[in-house]
Amino acid sequence: MTWLKKYRWLSIGLLASIVTVIMVVIFSTSGGKTVHTVDENVVLPLSYSPTSYQSYVNRFADRFPSVNEASFSPNEGSFVALNRGTQATYTFNVSTRGFYQLSVEVLDLSPNLLSNRFDLQINGDYPFDEARALELPVHWLMPSQPFPLDRYDNEVMPIAFKNPDVLIIPITDPTGLYAAPFRFHLEAGENTLTLGHIQGDFSVGQLRLETVVSLGDYETYIARHASEQKAPHAITIAAEDFVAKTNPSTRLMSLRDPSATRYDTQDLLLNTLDGWSFRQGNDAVVYQIDVPETGLYELSFKYRQNYLMQMPVFREIRINGNVPFEEMRWVPFHYSNNFTTVTLGEEDPYLLLFRSWNSNH
């Protein structure tokens, strides 16, 4: 069971730099890095080293496009503990050579704050440089409010705890340089994949080989949901109401701003997601959204981005664990020294499908 399975979630993943969020409104974002996309129909210029991921994709892209094959699970039903000096090896057959995305079942066993790190080899070799040091991010759950108080009656951050469930985690670039999960080229027939321990204490289970799927753009997405109606409701989710995070250092802060969802003239209330603590590649926070009616909603953010003046910062938006369309892989948040509200899609707002709680049970 993944950490996105039980509820209606909005997941905000970091692609570049700093943005401070004060609230999320639903109506009827590594400083200075370039965010790369790798699409099966695009051959990227060979601007990196010959052994980089970008060069690896270019080497095969013009000959072996992504295959259209069902998911394959070579190690169903068992777990292998990974700690210092150990490996987990999977041997499996594929019928069609081509690119696959990989996801792995992970059970975190470590008591510390560090992420779990590993390397990956296919048929005895590292496919590209980035495969020498990969990460399985730790997912931290936030306790429910009210927040604890200090001796001055000011709110302080609660202690998050690790998600104890087995998680299904896609293998991605740990720096956030590439927006999409890594693609791995496999030859038809028998293949061997080895995960080697670098850091942490965790067990790995089922390895999933999945077809590389092109998301399509917003026009394709909205055409697919043309029968849905625009919902007549407005829902406000406060920035402090996130329920999970991938970086234990991600925190809330108190902002004395009357426009915040929570404000007090005397005591300090946690009411803002601190952008400085939410700036590393692949940092993510998760919000639970319960809508009263299934339908299409606009999505707005109240934010301040006063870190980069000459360029926007970017966030990836996922709904129920998935990026709904290509434009949501890198949503820009432009420079603003003051808090401002932006609706995704701006002049022509995106309409996003949210299903009501009851319709999903």
N, C-alpha and C positions, 0 to 999 in steps of 0.2 A: 504494500500500500504506500503510495507516495504521499508526501506532506501536503499535496494540493488536492487530495481526493475527497476529503470529507465535506468541504465547504465550498461556497462560491468565493473565489479569491481574486484579488487584483494583486499581481506581483510586479514590483518595479525594480528592474535590474539596472545596475550602473554600467555605462559604457565609457564615460569620460567626465572627469573633473567634478566640480562642486555645485550643488543646487540645494537650497534650503526650502523645505516644503512646510507650509503652515496648515493647509487643509486640502482635501480632495473633494470635488463636487461632481456628482453625477446628475445630469439633466436628461426630461422626455426628449534615468538619466544617468580616470587617470589623466590628469590634466595635460592638455596639449597633444594627446595621442590621436593619430588618425584611426578611425574605425573602419576596418576592411570587411567586405562581404565576399563570400565565396559562393557563387551560384553555378550550377552545373552547365549553364549555357554561356558562361563568361570565362574567357581565358585571361588570366591576370598577367601583367608584365613581370618579367623575371627581374625584379628589383632587389630581391633578397639573396642570401647565399644559396648555392646549389642544393643544400641539404635542408632548407627551410620548408615549412608547410606550404607556403605560397608557391615555391618552385615544385614541390611534390604534386600539388593539384594540377599545375600547368603541364607537368610531364605526362599525365594520363588523360587530361580533360578532352583532348581532341580525338582520342582513340576509344576510350571506354566511358561512355556516359553513365550516369546513375541508373541502376537497374530498378525494375519494377517487380519486386519480389516480397513476399510476406515476411514478417518478422521471424527471426530464427533464434532459438534459445538453446545453446549447446550444453548448459550445465544446470538444468532445471532441478530444483528440489534440494540442493545441498549448499553449504557454506564452507569457505576456506578461510581460516584466520591468517591475517597478514600482520606480522611484526618483524622485528629486526632480522634481516637475512633470509626471509622467506619469500616464496613466489606462489602464484596461482596460475596454472596452465590450463587452457581450454583447447581442445582439438575438435574440429567440426568440419563439415562439408558444406559448400555452397554450390548451387547449380549454375550460376551465372557470374562471370567475372564483372567487376564494376565497383562503384563506390557505395559504401555503407556507413551509416552512423551507428555508434555504439553507445549503449547505456548499460549500467551495471547496478545490481542490487547491493546495497551497502548497509551494514549494521555497525554503527560507531561504538567502540568499546573503550575509548580513551577518556580519562577524567579531566584532561587539560584543555586549554583554549585553542591549541594549534589545529590547523586543518590537517587532514590526512593526505599524504603525498605518495605517489607511486610513479613508476615508469612503465612503458608499454612497448612490447616487441611483437612483431608479426613475422612468423616463420623465421625466428632467430635474429631479426634485425630491427633496429629502430627505423620506422618509416620516414621520420623527419625529426629535426632537432628538438622541437617542442615536446615530442613524446618522451624525452628523457626525464622530464619533470612535470608531471600532471598533478592536479588536485581534485579531491573529492570534498567539496565544501561541507562544513558542519552546519546544521540547521538548528537555530536556537529559538525556543518558544518563549513568548512573553507572558508573564502571569497576568491575570485579569486585574483591572483597577478595583478599588482605589489605590493610588500610588502611596508608598510609604512616606512618612514625614520625618524631617530632622527635628532637632530640639527647638527650632524657631518656627515650626509649623510650615516650612517650605517643602514642596514635593521633591523627592529624589528618585533616581532611576532604580527600578526594582531589579532583582537578580534574575537573569534569564536562565533557562535550563535546556539541556540538549534534548532534541527530539529522540525518544527511545525507540521509535518504529524503524522498520526496514524501509529504506528510501531507494527509489529508482532514480539514478543520477546520470544524465548524459555526459559524455566526455567532451569537454570544451577547453578552449584556451584559458589557462588560469590568469592571464594578464588582461583579458577582455579585449585584446587587439582585434580578434575576429568575432563578429557578432553571432554567427551561426555555429552550431556544434561542429567539431572536426569531422571530416570525411576520411574514410580509410579504404584504400583500394585492395580488394581481395581477388585472387585468381580462382577460377572454377576448380572444384575438387577439394581436396583436404587442405586445411589451413590450421596453423597453431598460433594462438595468441597468449602471451605471457604478461601478467601483471606482477611487477616487482616492488617490494616494500621500500620506501624511502623514509617516511616519517608517520608517526601516529600508531594507533592500535585499533584495527578494524577487521571485519570479516566481509568477504565478497561472496555473492551468490550467483544468481542467474545473470548471464551475459546476454544482452539482446542486440541482435543485428537488425537494423531497421533500414528500410528504403529511404534514400535521400529525397525529400519532398520539397518541391518549390512552393513557397507560400502563396504566391500570387499577390496582386496589388489590391488596394482597397476596392476598386471597381468590381473585381472578381468576387471579393468577400460580400459586398452589399447585394450583388446580383444573386448570390446563393441564398441570401436571407430576405429576398424581395417580398415574401409573403408575410413577414413579421411587421407588426405595427409599431409606430413610435409611442413609447410609454409616456403618459401625462404626469409623471411624478418627478420631483426634485429631491435628491438625497444628499446629505452632507456627511462626509466621513472625516473626522478630525485627524490631523497628522499624528497625534499621539496615540491613536488607536491601532497601530500596526500590531499584528499578532505573532509575527515571526521575522527572523533576520538571519543572514548568513555570516555576518561579521559581528563577533561579540562586542566590538568597540563601538558599533553604531548606537547612537544615544539620542535622547531627547534633550531639549533645552527650554529654558523659560524666556519668553519674549514679552515685554510689556507693551502689548499692542492691543487696543480695544477691539480691533477687527478679528482677533483670534477667536477660535471657538470657546476657549476658556481663558478668562482674564480676571485678575483680582488686583485691586489697588494696594493691598497690604502684603499678601503672601505671594511667593513665587510658585506658579503653576506650570507644570510641564505641558507645553502646547505647540512645540515646533520640532520637526525633525532636523537635527543638526547636520548641515551639508558637509562640514569638514570631516565628520565621522562616517560619511557615506560617499566617499570619493574614489575608492579603489576599484579596479576592474573586477566585474562580477559581483560586487556587493549588491545585495537585494533586500528589500523589505516587502512584507506581505500584509495586505489588508483584507479583512473579511467584509463582503458586501451582501447584504440581504435585500433583495428588491421585492416590493409587494406584488409586482406583476411582470410576467415575461414580456419582453419587448426590446426595442432599440432605444438606447440611451446615448446622449453625448457625455463626454468625459472632460472635466476641467480641473486644473491645478492652480492653486494660489501659491506662488513661489517667489524667491529672490535669488538671483544668480549674479553676484557682484565680484566674481573671481576672475573670469576671462572677459575682457572688454572687446576683443577683436573677433571672437568666434563663439558659437554656442557650445554648451555642454550637451551630452546626449544621455538618454535613458531608454532602456528597452522595457516595453509594457507587455505583460502576459496576462491573459484572462483564463482562469482555471488551468493554469500550468502551460498554456500554449500561446505563442505569438499569433494573433489572429490574421495578420497580413503583413506584407513586407515593410510598409511604412512604419510599423510599430517596433521594428528592430532598432531603430535609432530615431527617437523623438527629440527634436532640438528644443532646448531651453535657452533663449537668448539673454544677453546681458540686461540686467535691470538692477539698479541700486536700491530700488524700493520694491516692496511686495506688489506683485501684479498677478492678474488671473488670465490664464491662457486656456482656450478650449482646443483640444486636439483636432487638427484639420483646419483650424482658424476660420477663414472666411466661409469655407464650405465644410462644416464640422463633420467629423466621422460619426457614424451611427454604429454603436457596438451592441451586440446581442448579449443581454443578461437574462438568465432564466430564474424564475422565482424559486424560493426554497422548496415549496411543496411539490413543484413539478419535477424535482430531481430525486424524489424519494418515493 
